[in-house]
Amino acid sequence: MKREQFQTLLQFFKALADESRLKIVGILANQECSVEELAALMQLKEPTVSHHLAKLKELNLVTMRPEGNSRLYQLDSEALQNISKEIFTPEKIASLIEDVDTEAWESKVLKNYLEDDINSLNGVQRLKEIPASRKKRLVILKWLTSKFDPGVQYPELTVNEILKCYHPDCDTLRRELIGYQLMQRENGVYWRMTE
């Protein structure tokens, strides 16, 4: 998402995060009102309503037209639709995390559940325990899946030997790898699923 779109989105949410402004938008979606009418409808002071309208005008969410000595305000539905079309698309919302490390949580889980094997000369990491949380367990299982080469078929005995390098309960881990569909099994032969 472009910087100016991000700022517009931020201003939009800041403007509408206020209960009074949200109610003003609702009222102006149905009818034109003056500051005086809005103040009476919302039981607020006129300067307070003017302040809220100024915030909404910054985003071009309301339009104003003079009528005699008053000014009438109305929701600019076209501006609202344009914000919706330009910014509120799944792709644009998803792009909000472009500068966020999406793997940070997985790295933290691995750090918490893995320890260096003091008996290993190769710096092998072992699993301290199998996480009870399904989400954390999936992170661990994906890590274990990386220990198997794609396209290679492994007999169950070999799968057990590989898994025992990381945790003694190879039976549970093997079942979980199948259950989470990270590996497939047929006639005692296992292979890693392609992503």
ROSE-4610 file (N, C-alpha, C; in Angstrom, 1 decimal, always signed):
// ROSE-4610
residu = [M/M/M/K/K/K/R/R/R/E/E/E/Q/Q/Q/F/F/F/Q/Q/Q/T/T/T/L/L/L/L/L/L/Q/Q/Q/F/F/F/F/F/F/K/K/K/A/A/A/L/L/L/A/A/A/D/D/D/E/E/E/S/S/S/R/R/R/L/L/L/K/K/K/I/I/I/V/V/V/G/G/G/I/I/I/L/L/L/A/A/A/N/N/N/Q/Q/Q/E/E/E/C/C/C/S/S/S/V/V/V/E/E/E/E/E/E/L/L/L/A/A/A/A/A/A/L/L/L/M/M/M/Q/Q/Q/L/L/L/K/K/K/E/E/E/P/P/P/T/T/T/V/V/V/S/S/S/H/H/H/H/H/H/L/L/L/A/A/A/K/K/K/L/L/L/K/K/K/E/E/E/L/L/L/N/N/N/L/L/L/V/V/V/T/T/T/M/M/M/R/R/R/P/P/P/E/E/E/G/G/G/N/N/N/S/S/S/R/R/R/L/L/L/Y/Y/Y/Q/Q/Q/L/L/L/D/D/D/S/S/S/E/E/E/A/A/A/L/L/L/Q/Q/Q/N/N/N/I/I/I/S/S/S/K/K/K/E/E/E/I/I/I/F/F/F/T/T/T/P/P/P/E/E/E/K/K/K/I/I/I/A/A/A/S/S/S/L/L/L/I/I/I/E/E/E/D/D/D/V/V/V/D/D/D/T/T/T/E/E/E/A/A/A/W/W/W/E/E/E/S/S/S/K/K/K/V/V/V/L/L/L/K/K/K/N/N/N/Y/Y/Y/L/L/L/E/E/E/D/D/D/D/D/D/I/I/I/N/N/N/S/S/S/L/L/L/N/N/N/G/G/G/V/V/V/Q/Q/Q/R/R/R/L/L/L/K/K/K/E/E/E/I/I/I/P/P/P/A/A/A/S/S/S/R/R/R/K/K/K/K/K/K/R/R/R/L/L/L/V/V/V/I/I/I/L/L/L/K/K/K/W/W/W/L/L/L/T/T/T/S/S/S/K/K/K/F/F/F/D/D/D/P/P/P/G/G/G/V/V/V/Q/Q/Q/Y/Y/Y/P/P/P/E/E/E/L/L/L/T/T/T/V/V/V/N/N/N/E/E/E/I/I/I/L/L/L/K/K/K/C/C/C/Y/Y/Y/H/H/H/P/P/P/D/D/D/C/C/C/D/D/D/T/T/T/L/L/L/R/R/R/R/R/R/E/E/E/L/L/L/I/I/I/G/G/G/Y/Y/Y/Q/Q/Q/L/L/L/M/M/M/Q/Q/Q/R/R/R/E/E/E/N/N/N/G/G/G/V/V/V/Y/Y/Y/W/W/W/R/R/R/M/M/M/T/T/T/E/E/E]
num = [1/1/1/2/2/2/3/3/3/4/4/4/5/5/5/6/6/6/7/7/7/8/8/8/9/9/9/10/10/10/11/11/11/12/12/12/13/13/13/14/14/14/15/15/15/16/16/16/17/17/17/18/18/18/19/19/19/20/20/20/21/21/21/22/22/22/23/23/23/24/24/24/25/25/25/26/26/26/27/27/27/28/28/28/29/29/29/30/30/30/31/31/31/32/32/32/33/33/33/34/34/34/35/35/35/36/36/36/37/37/37/38/38/38/39/39/39/40/40/40/41/41/41/42/42/42/43/43/43/44/44/44/45/45/45/46/46/46/47/47/47/48/48/48/49/49/49/50/50/50/51/51/51/52/52/52/53/53/53/54/54/54/55/55/55/56/56/56/57/57/57/58/58/58/59/59/59/60/60/60/61/61/61/62/62/62/63/63/63/64/64/64/65/65/65/66/66/66/67/67/67/68/68/68/69/69/69/70/70/70/71/71/71/72/72/72/73/73/73/74/74/74/75/75/75/76/76/76/77/77/77/78/78/78/79/79/79/80/80/80/81/81/81/82/82/82/83/83/83/84/84/84/85/85/85/86/86/86/87/87/87/88/88/88/89/89/89/90/90/90/91/91/91/92/92/92/93/93/93/94/94/94/95/95/95/96/96/96/97/97/97/98/98/98/99/99/99/100/100/100/101/101/101/102/102/102/103/103/103/104/104/104/105/105/105/106/106/106/107/107/107/108/108/108/109/109/109/110/110/110/111/111/111/112/112/112/113/113/113/114/114/114/115/115/115/116/116/116/117/117/117/118/118/118/119/119/119/120/120/120/121/121/121/122/122/122/123/123/123/124/124/124/125/125/125/126/126/126/127/127/127/128/128/128/129/129/129/130/130/130/131/131/131/132/132/132/133/133/133/134/134/134/135/135/135/136/136/136/137/137/137/138/138/138/139/139/139/140/140/140/141/141/141/142/142/142/143/143/143/144/144/144/145/145/145/146/146/146/147/147/147/148/148/148/149/149/149/150/150/150/151/151/151/152/152/152/153/153/153/154/154/154/155/155/155/156/156/156/157/157/157/158/158/158/159/159/159/160/160/160/161/161/161/162/162/162/163/163/163/164/164/164/165/165/165/166/166/166/167/167/167/168/168/168/169/169/169/170/170/170/171/171/171/172/172/172/173/173/173/174/174/174/175/175/175/176/176/176/177/177/177/178/178/178/179/179/179/180/180/180/181/181/181/182/182/182/183/183/183/184/184/184/185/185/185/186/186/186/187/187/187/188/188/188/189/189/189/190/190/190/191/191/191/192/192/192/193/193/193/194/194/194/195/195/195]
x = [+0.9/+0.0/+0.9/+0.5/+1.3/+1.2/+2.2/+2.3/+1.1/+0.7/-0.5/-1.8/-1.9/-3.1/-3.1/-2.0/-1.9/-2.3/-1.8/-2.2/-3.7/-4.2/-5.7/-6.5/-6.0/-6.7/-6.6/-5.4/-5.2/-6.1/-6.1/-7.0/-8.4/-8.8/-10.2/-10.6/-9.8/-10.1/-10.0/-9.1/-9.0/-10.3/-10.7/-11.9/-13.1/-13.2/-14.5/-14.4/-13.2/-13.1/-13.8/-14.3/-15.0/-16.5/-17.1/-18.6/-19.4/-19.1/-19.9/-19.7/-18.5/-18.3/-19.0/-19.0/-19.6/-21.2/-21.7/-23.1/-23.5/-22.6/-22.8/-22.8/-21.9/-21.8/-23.2/-23.7/-24.9/-26.1/-26.1/-27.2/-27.1/-25.9/-25.7/-25.8/-25.8/-26.1/-27.6/-28.4/-29.8/-30.4/-29.7/-30.3/-29.2/-29.5/-28.6/-29.0/-27.9/-28.2/-27.2/-27.7/-26.8/-26.1/-25.1/-24.4/-25.4/-26.3/-27.3/-28.2/-28.7/-29.5/-28.7/-27.5/-26.7/-26.5/-26.2/-26.0/-27.2/-28.4/-29.7/-29.9/-29.7/-29.9/-29.0/-27.8/-26.8/-26.6/-27.3/-27.2/-25.7/-25.1/-23.7/-23.8/-22.7/-22.5/-22.1/-22.6/-22.3/-20.8/-19.9/-18.5/-17.9/-18.5/-18.0/-18.4/-19.7/-20.1/-19.2/-18.9/-18.1/-16.7/-16.2/-14.9/-15.0/-16.0/-16.2/-16.4/-17.1/-17.3/-16.0/-15.2/-13.9/-13.0/-13.0/-12.3/-12.8/-14.1/-14.7/-14.5/-14.4/-14.1/-12.7/-11.8/-10.4/-10.3/-11.2/-11.2/-12.1/-12.7/-13.7/-14.9/-15.2/-16.4/-17.7/-17.6/-18.8/-18.7/-19.8/-19.8/-20.6/-20.3/-21.1/-21.5/-22.8/-23.3/-24.0/-23.8/-24.4/-25.9/-26.7/-28.1/-28.5/-28.6/-28.9/-27.8/-28.1/-27.1/-26.5/-27.0/-26.6/-25.7/-25.1/-24.4/-24.9/-25.3/-25.8/-24.8/-24.7/-23.7/-24.4/-23.7/-24.2/-23.0/-23.3/-22.3/-22.0/-20.7/-20.3/-20.2/-21.3/-21.3/-20.3/-20.1/-19.1/-17.7/-17.4/-16.0/-15.9/-16.9/-16.9/-16.7/-17.4/-17.2/-15.8/-15.3/-13.9/-12.9/-13.0/-12.1/-12.3/-13.5/-13.8/-13.1/-13.3/-12.7/-11.2/-10.6/-9.2/-8.4/-9.0/-8.3/-8.8/-10.2/-10.8/-10.9/-9.9/-9.9/-9.0/-9.4/-8.5/-7.0/-6.7/-5.3/-4.6/-5.3/-4.7/-4.6/-5.7/-5.6/-4.5/-4.3/-3.2/-1.9/-1.8/-0.5/+0.0/-0.9/-0.6/+0.6/+0.8/+1.8/+3.1/+3.3/+4.5/+5.8/+5.8/+7.0/+7.0/+6.1/+6.0/+6.6/+7.4/+8.1/+7.0/+6.4/+5.3/+5.8/+7.1/+7.6/+8.2/+8.0/+8.5/+7.9/+6.6/+5.9/+6.4/+6.6/+7.1/+8.5/+9.3/+10.7/+10.7/+9.7/+9.6/+9.2/+8.3/+7.8/+9.0/+9.7/+10.9/+11.9/+12.2/+13.1/+12.7/+11.4/+10.9/+10.8/+10.7/+10.5/+11.7/+12.7/+13.9/+15.1/+16.0/+17.2/+18.3/+19.5/+20.7/+20.9/+21.2/+21.5/+22.9/+23.1/+24.5/+25.3/+24.6/+25.4/+25.7/+25.2/+25.5/+26.7/+27.5/+28.7/+28.3/+27.1/+26.7/+25.8/+25.6/+24.7/+23.3/+22.8/+21.4/+20.6/+19.4/+18.5/+17.4/+17.1/+16.0/+14.8/+13.7/+12.5/+12.3/+12.1/+12.0/+10.7/+9.6/+8.3/+7.5/+6.5/+5.5/+4.5/+4.3/+3.4/+1.9/+1.2/-0.2/-1.1/-0.7/-1.4/-1.3/-2.4/-2.5/-1.6/-1.8/-1.1/+0.5/+0.9/+2.3/+2.8/+2.0/+2.4/+2.6/+1.7/+1.9/+3.2/+3.7/+5.0/+6.1/+6.0/+7.0/+7.0/+5.8/+5.6/+6.2/+5.9/+6.5/+8.0/+8.6/+10.0/+10.5/+9.8/+10.2/+10.1/+9.1/+8.9/+10.1/+10.7/+11.9/+13.1/+13.0/+14.0/+13.9/+12.8/+12.6/+12.7/+13.4/+13.6/+12.3/+11.9/+10.7/+11.0/+10.0/+10.1/+10.8/+11.2/+11.9/+10.8/+10.8/+9.9/+10.7/+10.2/+10.9/+10.1/+10.7/+10.0/+9.8/+8.8/+8.4/+9.6/+10.4/+11.6/+12.5/+12.7/+13.6/+13.0/+11.6/+10.9/+11.1/+10.9/+11.1/+12.5/+13.5/+14.9/+15.2/+14.7/+14.8/+14.1/+12.9/+12.1/+12.8/+13.3/+14.0/+15.2/+15.8/+16.9/+16.4/+15.1/+14.6/+13.7/+13.1/+12.2/+12.0/+12.0/+11.8/+10.4/+9.4/+8.0/+7.8/+8.5/+8.4/+7.0/+6.3/+5.0/+4.0/+4.0/+3.1/+3.4/+4.7/+5.1/+4.8/+5.0/+4.7/+3.2/+2.3/+0.9/+0.4/+1.1/+0.7/+1.1/+2.3/+2.7/+1.7/+1.1/+0.1/-1.2/-1.6/-2.9/-2.9/-1.8/-1.7/-1.5/-1.4/-1.2/+0.1/+1.1/+2.4/+3.2/+2.8/+3.3/+2.2/+2.4/+1.5/+2.0/+1.1/+1.6/+0.7/+1.4/+0.7/+1.6/+1.0/+1.7/+3.0/+3.0/+4.2/+5.3/+5.0/+6.0/+5.4/+6.4/+6.0/+6.7/+6.1/+6.7/+6.2/+7.1/+6.7/+5.8/+4.8/+3.8/+4.5/+4.2/+4.7/+3.8/+4.4/+3.6/+3.0]
y = [-1.2/+0.0/+1.2/+2.2/+3.4/+4.2/+5.0/+5.8/+6.7/+7.4/+8.3/+7.5/+6.3/+5.5/+5.1/+4.7/+4.3/+5.4/+6.6/+7.8/+8.1/+7.9/+8.1/+7.1/+5.9/+4.8/+5.1/+5.5/+5.9/+7.0/+8.1/+9.2/+8.8/+8.0/+7.5/+6.8/+5.9/+5.2/+6.1/+7.0/+8.0/+8.8/+9.3/+10.2/+9.4/+8.2/+7.5/+6.7/+6.8/+6.1/+6.8/+8.0/+8.8/+8.6/+8.3/+8.0/+9.1/+10.3/+11.5/+11.6/+11.5/+11.6/+10.5/+9.4/+8.2/+8.5/+9.0/+9.4/+10.5/+11.5/+12.6/+12.0/+11.1/+10.5/+9.8/+9.0/+8.3/+9.3/+10.4/+11.4/+12.0/+12.4/+13.1/+12.1/+10.8/+9.9/+9.9/+10.3/+10.3/+11.7/+12.8/+14.1/+15.2/+16.3/+17.5/+18.1/+18.6/+19.3/+20.5/+21.4/+22.5/+22.1/+22.9/+22.7/+22.8/+23.7/+23.9/+22.7/+22.1/+20.9/+19.7/+19.6/+18.5/+18.6/+19.8/+20.0/+19.6/+20.0/+19.6/+18.1/+17.5/+16.1/+15.3/+15.7/+15.0/+15.5/+16.5/+17.1/+17.5/+18.2/+18.7/+20.2/+20.8/+22.3/+22.5/+23.6/+23.9/+23.9/+24.5/+24.4/+23.0/+22.1/+20.7/+20.0/+20.3/+19.7/+20.3/+21.6/+22.2/+21.5/+21.2/+20.6/+19.2/+18.4/+17.1/+17.2/+18.1/+18.3/+18.7/+19.5/+19.8/+18.6/+17.7/+16.4/+15.6/+15.5/+14.8/+15.4/+16.8/+17.5/+17.3/+17.1/+16.8/+15.6/+14.6/+13.4/+13.5/+14.7/+14.9/+14.0/+13.6/+12.7/+13.5/+14.8/+15.6/+16.8/+17.2/+18.4/+19.4/+20.7/+21.8/+22.7/+23.1/+24.1/+25.2/+26.5/+27.6/+27.7/+28.0/+28.3/+29.4/+30.6/+31.8/+32.0/+32.2/+32.4/+31.1/+30.0/+28.7/+28.0/+27.0/+26.0/+24.7/+24.0/+22.6/+21.6/+20.6/+19.5/+18.2/+17.4/+16.1/+15.2/+13.9/+12.9/+12.9/+12.8/+12.7/+11.2/+10.6/+9.2/+8.8/+9.6/+9.3/+9.2/+10.2/+10.1/+8.8/+8.5/+7.2/+6.0/+6.0/+4.9/+4.9/+6.1/+6.1/+5.6/+5.9/+5.4/+3.9/+3.4/+2.0/+1.3/+1.8/+1.2/+1.2/+2.4/+2.5/+1.8/+1.8/+1.3/+0.0/-0.1/-1.2/-2.5/-2.8/-4.1/-5.1/-6.4/-7.4/-7.2/-6.9/-6.8/-5.6/-4.5/-3.3/-3.6/-4.1/-4.4/-5.4/-6.4/-7.4/-6.7/-5.7/-5.0/-4.2/-4.1/-3.3/-4.0/-5.3/-6.0/-6.2/-5.4/-5.6/-5.4/-4.5/-4.3/-5.0/-6.0/-6.8/-8.2/-8.6/-10.0/-11.0/-11.6/-12.5/-13.9/-14.1/-15.3/-15.1/-14.0/-13.7/-14.6/-14.8/-15.7/-17.1/-17.6/-19.0/-19.1/-18.1/-18.1/-18.2/-17.4/-17.4/-18.8/-19.4/-20.8/-21.8/-21.7/-22.6/-22.4/-21.1/-20.8/-21.3/-21.3/-21.7/-23.3/-24.0/-25.4/-26.2/-25.5/-26.3/-25.9/-26.9/-26.7/-27.5/-27.0/-27.7/-29.0/-30.0/-31.3/-31.4/-31.5/-31.4/-32.6/-33.7/-34.9/-34.9/-33.9/-33.8/-33.0/-33.5/-32.7/-31.8/-32.1/-31.3/-30.1/-29.9/-28.8/-29.0/-30.3/-30.6/-30.1/-29.5/-29.1/-30.1/-30.3/-31.3/-30.5/-31.2/-30.7/-31.0/-29.9/-30.0/-30.8/-30.5/-31.1/-30.9/-31.7/-31.5/-30.5/-29.3/-28.3/-28.9/-28.4/-28.8/-28.0/-26.7/-25.8/-26.3/-26.4/-26.8/-25.9/-24.6/-23.7/-23.8/-23.9/-24.1/-25.4/-26.5/-27.8/-27.8/-27.1/-27.0/-26.4/-25.4/-24.7/-25.8/-26.5/-27.6/-28.7/-29.0/-30.1/-29.6/-28.4/-27.8/-27.9/-27.5/-27.6/-29.0/-30.0/-31.4/-31.8/-31.3/-31.7/-31.4/-30.2/-29.8/-30.8/-31.7/-32.7/-33.9/-33.9/-34.9/-34.2/-34.9/-34.4/-34.6/-33.5/-33.7/-34.7/-35.5/-36.5/-37.8/-37.9/-39.1/-39.9/-41.2/-42.1/-42.8/-42.7/-43.2/-44.4/-45.5/-46.5/-46.1/-46.6/-46.2/-46.2/-47.2/-47.4/-46.1/-45.7/-44.5/-43.3/-43.1/-42.0/-41.9/-43.1/-43.1/-42.7/-43.2/-42.9/-41.4/-40.8/-39.3/-38.6/-38.9/-38.2/-38.4/-39.6/-39.8/-38.9/-38.4/-37.5/-36.2/-35.9/-34.6/-34.8/-36.0/-36.2/-37.7/-38.3/-39.7/-40.3/-39.4/-39.9/-39.8/-40.6/-40.6/-41.0/-41.9/-42.4/-41.2/-40.4/-39.3/-38.3/-38.0/-37.0/-37.5/-38.8/-39.4/-39.3/-39.6/-39.5/-38.1/-37.2/-35.7/-35.2/-35.6/-35.2/-35.7/-36.9/-37.4/-36.6/-36.4/-35.8/-34.3/-33.6/-32.2/-32.2/-33.3/-33.5/-32.8/-33.0/-32.5/-33.7/-34.9/-36.1/-37.0/-37.9/-38.9/-40.3/-41.2/-42.6/-43.6/-44.6/-45.6/-46.9/-48.0/-49.3/-49.1/-48.4/-48.3/-47.4/-46.7/-45.8/-44.3/-43.5/-42.1/-41.1/-40.0/-39.0/-37.6/-36.7/-35.3/-34.7/-34.0/-33.3/-32.1/-31.9/-30.7/-29.5/-28.4/-27.2/-26.5]
z = [+0.0/+0.0/+0.0/-0.9/-0.9/+0.4/+0.6/+1.9/+2.0/+1.0/+1.1/+1.3/+0.7/+1.0/+2.4/+2.9/+4.3/+5.2/+4.9/+5.8/+5.7/+4.5/+4.3/+5.1/+5.1/+5.9/+7.3/+7.8/+9.2/+9.6/+8.8/+9.1/+9.1/+8.2/+8.1/+9.4/+9.9/+11.1/+12.3/+12.3/+13.5/+13.5/+12.3/+12.3/+12.7/+12.3/+12.7/+14.0/+14.6/+15.9/+17.0/+16.7/+17.7/+17.6/+18.7/+18.7/+18.1/+18.5/+18.0/+16.5/+16.0/+14.5/+13.8/+14.3/+13.7/+13.6/+14.7/+14.7/+13.7/+13.6/+12.6/+11.2/+10.9/+9.6/+9.3/+10.3/+10.2/+9.9/+10.6/+10.4/+9.1/+8.7/+7.4/+6.2/+6.4/+5.4/+5.0/+6.0/+5.7/+5.4/+5.8/+5.6/+5.7/+5.1/+5.2/+6.6/+7.2/+8.5/+8.7/+9.4/+9.8/+11.1/+11.5/+12.8/+13.9/+13.8/+14.9/+15.0/+13.9/+13.9/+14.5/+14.0/+14.5/+16.0/+16.5/+17.9/+18.7/+18.2/+18.9/+18.8/+17.7/+17.5/+18.4/+18.6/+19.3/+20.7/+21.1/+22.4/+22.7/+21.8/+21.9/+21.7/+22.1/+21.8/+20.4/+19.8/+18.4/+18.0/+18.9/+18.6/+18.5/+19.4/+19.4/+18.1/+17.6/+16.3/+15.2/+15.2/+14.2/+14.1/+15.3/+15.4/+14.7/+15.0/+14.5/+12.9/+12.5/+11.0/+10.3/+11.0/+10.4/+10.2/+11.2/+11.0/+9.9/+9.7/+8.6/+7.3/+7.3/+6.0/+5.6/+6.5/+6.2/+5.3/+5.5/+4.7/+3.5/+3.3/+2.3/+2.4/+3.7/+3.9/+3.9/+4.2/+4.2/+3.3/+2.7/+1.9/+2.6/+2.2/+2.8/+1.7/+1.8/+0.9/+1.7/+1.3/+2.0/+1.6/+2.6/+2.3/+3.3/+2.7/+3.5/+4.4/+5.7/+6.8/+7.3/+6.9/+7.4/+6.4/+6.9/+6.1/+6.3/+5.2/+5.4/+5.0/+5.8/+5.6/+5.3/+4.4/+4.0/+3.8/+4.0/+3.7/+2.2/+1.9/+0.5/+0.2/-0.3/-0.5/-1.6/-2.5/-3.6/-3.1/-2.2/-1.6/-0.7/+0.0/+0.8/-0.1/-1.3/-2.2/-2.8/-3.1/-3.6/-2.6/-1.4/-0.3/-0.3/-0.4/-0.3/-1.5/-2.7/-3.9/-3.9/-3.5/-3.5/-2.4/-1.2/-0.1/+0.6/+0.6/+1.3/+0.4/-0.3/-1.1/-0.3/-0.4/+0.3/+0.0/-1.2/-1.6/-0.9/-0.8/-0.2/+1.3/+1.9/+3.4/+3.7/+2.8/+3.0/+2.9/+2.1/+1.9/+3.1/+4.1/+5.3/+6.0/+5.8/+6.5/+5.8/+4.7/+3.9/+4.7/+5.6/+6.4/+7.8/+7.9/+9.1/+8.9/+9.8/+9.7/+10.1/+9.1/+9.3/+9.9/+9.9/+10.4/+11.8/+12.4/+13.7/+14.8/+14.7/+15.7/+15.5/+14.3/+14.1/+14.7/+14.5/+15.0/+16.5/+17.1/+18.6/+19.1/+18.4/+18.8/+18.7/+17.6/+17.4/+18.5/+18.8/+19.9/+21.2/+21.5/+22.8/+22.9/+21.8/+21.9/+21.5/+20.9/+20.5/+21.4/+21.6/+22.4/+21.7/+21.9/+21.3/+22.0/+21.2/+21.7/+22.2/+23.5/+24.0/+23.6/+23.2/+22.8/+21.3/+20.6/+19.1/+18.8/+17.9/+17.5/+16.3/+15.7/+14.5/+14.9/+16.1/+16.5/+16.2/+16.3/+16.1/+17.2/+16.8/+17.8/+18.1/+19.3/+19.7/+20.2/+20.1/+20.6/+22.1/+22.9/+24.3/+24.6/+24.0/+24.2/+23.0/+22.8/+21.7/+22.2/+21.5/+22.0/+22.1/+23.1/+23.3/+22.3/+22.1/+21.2/+19.8/+19.1/+17.7/+16.8/+17.0/+16.2/+16.4/+17.6/+17.9/+17.4/+17.6/+17.1/+15.6/+14.9/+13.4/+13.0/+13.7/+13.5/+13.7/+14.7/+15.0/+13.9/+13.5/+12.5/+11.2/+10.8/+9.6/+9.6/+10.8/+11.0/+10.8/+11.4/+11.2/+9.8/+9.1/+7.7/+6.9/+7.2/+6.5/+6.6/+7.5/+7.7/+6.7/+5.9/+4.9/+3.5/+2.6/+1.3/+0.5/-0.3/-1.2/-2.3/-2.6/-3.7/-3.3/-2.0/-1.5/-0.7/-1.0/-0.2/+0.9/+2.1/+3.3/+3.9/+4.2/+4.9/+6.3/+7.0/+8.3/+9.3/+9.2/+10.1/+9.9/+8.7/+8.5/+9.0/+8.8/+9.3/+10.9/+11.5/+13.0/+13.4/+12.7/+13.0/+12.9/+11.8/+11.6/+12.7/+13.0/+14.1/+15.5/+15.7/+17.0/+17.2/+16.2/+16.3/+17.0/+16.9/+17.4/+18.6/+18.8/+20.0/+20.1/+21.3/+21.5/+21.1/+21.1/+20.8/+19.3/+18.5/+17.0/+16.6/+17.3/+16.9/+16.8/+17.9/+17.9/+16.8/+16.7/+15.6/+14.2/+14.0/+12.7/+12.4/+13.4/+13.2/+13.0/+13.7/+13.6/+12.2/+11.7/+10.3/+9.3/+9.5/+8.6/+8.8/+10.1/+10.4/+9.9/+10.0/+9.5/+8.0/+7.3/+5.9/+5.4/+6.3/+5.9/+5.2/+5.5/+4.9/+4.5/+3.6/+3.2/+3.5/+3.6/+3.9/+3.1/+2.5/+1.8/+1.9/+2.4/+2.6/+3.3/+4.4/+5.2/+4.6/+3.5/+2.9/+3.1/+3.5/+3.8/+2.8/+2.5/+1.7/+2.0/+1.8/+2.2/+1.2/+1.6/+0.7/+0.1/-1.2/-1.8/-1.5/-1.3/-0.9/-2.1]
